[in-house]
């Protein structure tokens, strides 16, 4: 995930635990997104995009 997209998520949700809860994933998964060790799944991207002003396709490249 691009750093600026991750910063937008943090501004909206306030912390990584809240991002994880909204996406239905573990906090470790969110940390992996931050470090770009793993990408965001389509399911998590759609869940997050419903709640904040970020396109699901910006969170998950598979949705483009």
N, C-alpha and C positions, 0 to 999 in steps of 0.2 A: 504494500500500500504506500502511496506517495506520502511523504511527511506532511505536506500541507493538508491533505485529506484527513490524515490521522489527527492533526491539530484541530480541525473542524469538529471531528467527533468528540474530542476531549472538551472543547468549548461547550458543546451541546450537553454532553452527559456528565461532565465534571471530573470523572475518574474512570480508570480502566475497568473496575469492577462493575460500574453501571453500564458501560459499553457491553461487557460480557453478558450481563443479565438481559439487556435489550436484544442482543443477537442470539441468545440461547446457546452460548459457548462458555468455555472456562476462561478465567483471567489469563492463564498461560497462553491460550490461543490468541487472545488480544495482544499480549506481549510479542508473540511471534509475528503478528501482523505489523506491529510497530517496527520490529527489527527486519522485516521483510523476509523472515525465515519461511513463512507460509503465506499463501494468498487467502483472501476472503472467499468463502463458499457462496454460491448463488443464494442459498437459503438465508444465510446470515446477512448478505448484502440487501436482500429484499426487506428483511425485518428491520434493518437499520434505516433504510431509505424511507420507510413509511413514517418514521418518527422524527427524522431530521431533514434538513434541506440539502441532501446529497443524493445524486442519482445512483441507483443500484449499479449501473454500468461503470461508474467511477470507482466503486468499491471492489467490483469483481470483473476482471477482464473477460471472463467467459460469457458475460451478458451483452457484450458489444455486438 
